[in-house]
């Protein structure tokens, strides 16, 4: 049974597993709180197929600093490394 990490973590078990795998607490919390995470699929559009604005919005959503000055390629790199 997973420890209760409080109301800010929606899926405690998934959060603990991600942290155990070496993921930062912030990134683990973001994934554990996403209702679509853990679902099989692979149907997401590739970053290269998205518009710069779509990439910017995703970067904004996850809090990537300096995103307003990034090119499309830089946004893709930042999103992949986050």
C-alpha positions as CSV (number, residue, x, y, z in Angstrom):
1,X,0.0,0.0,0.0
2,X,1.3,3.4,-1.0
3,X,2.0,6.1,1.5
4,X,-0.5,9.0,1.4
5,X,1.4,12.0,0.0
6,X,-1.5,14.4,0.6
7,X,-4.1,16.0,-1.6
8,X,-1.5,17.4,-4.0
9,X,-0.7,13.8,-5.3
10,X,-3.6,12.1,-7.0
11,X,-1.9,8.7,-7.6
12,X,0.4,7.9,-4.6
13,X,1.4,4.5,-5.9
14,X,2.4,5.7,-9.3
15,X,4.2,8.7,-7.7
16,X,6.3,6.5,-5.4
17,X,7.3,4.2,-8.3
18,X,8.4,7.1,-10.5
19,X,10.5,8.6,-7.7
20,X,12.0,5.2,-7.0
21,X,13.0,5.0,-10.7
22,X,15.0,8.2,-10.2
23,X,12.5,10.8,-11.5
24,X,12.4,14.2,-9.7
25,X,9.6,14.7,-7.3
26,X,8.2,17.5,-9.4
27,X,8.1,15.5,-12.6
28,X,6.8,12.4,-10.8
29,X,4.0,14.5,-9.3
30,X,3.1,16.0,-12.6
31,X,2.8,12.5,-14.2
32,X,0.9,11.0,-11.2
33,X,-1.6,13.8,-11.3
34,X,-2.3,13.4,-15.0
35,X,-5.5,11.4,-15.4
36,X,-4.3,10.1,-18.8
37,X,-0.9,8.9,-17.6
38,X,-0.3,5.2,-17.5
39,X,-2.9,4.5,-20.2
40,X,-1.7,2.6,-23.2
41,X,-1.9,4.5,-26.4
42,X,1.0,6.1,-28.2
43,X,-1.4,8.1,-30.2
44,X,0.0,11.5,-29.3
45,X,1.1,13.6,-32.2
46,X,4.9,13.8,-32.5
47,X,6.5,17.0,-31.4
48,X,7.8,17.6,-35.0
49,X,4.2,17.5,-36.3
50,X,2.9,20.1,-33.8
51,X,2.9,23.8,-34.3
52,X,5.3,26.1,-32.5
53,X,2.3,27.5,-30.6
54,X,1.2,24.1,-29.5
55,X,4.7,23.3,-28.3
56,X,4.9,26.7,-26.5
57,X,1.6,25.9,-24.7
58,X,2.9,22.5,-23.6
59,X,6.1,24.1,-22.4
60,X,4.1,26.7,-20.5
61,X,1.9,24.0,-19.0
62,X,4.9,22.1,-17.5
63,X,6.8,25.3,-16.5
64,X,9.8,25.4,-18.9
65,X,11.7,28.7,-18.3
66,X,12.8,30.8,-21.3
67,X,10.2,29.3,-23.6
68,X,9.2,32.6,-25.2
69,X,12.6,33.0,-26.8
70,X,12.9,29.4,-28.0
71,X,12.6,28.2,-31.6
72,X,10.5,25.3,-32.5
73,X,13.5,23.0,-32.4
74,X,14.6,24.4,-29.0
75,X,11.1,23.8,-27.6
76,X,11.1,20.2,-28.8
77,X,14.5,19.6,-27.1
78,X,13.4,21.3,-23.9
79,X,10.1,19.2,-23.8
80,X,12.0,16.0,-24.4
81,X,14.5,16.7,-21.6
82,X,12.0,17.7,-19.0
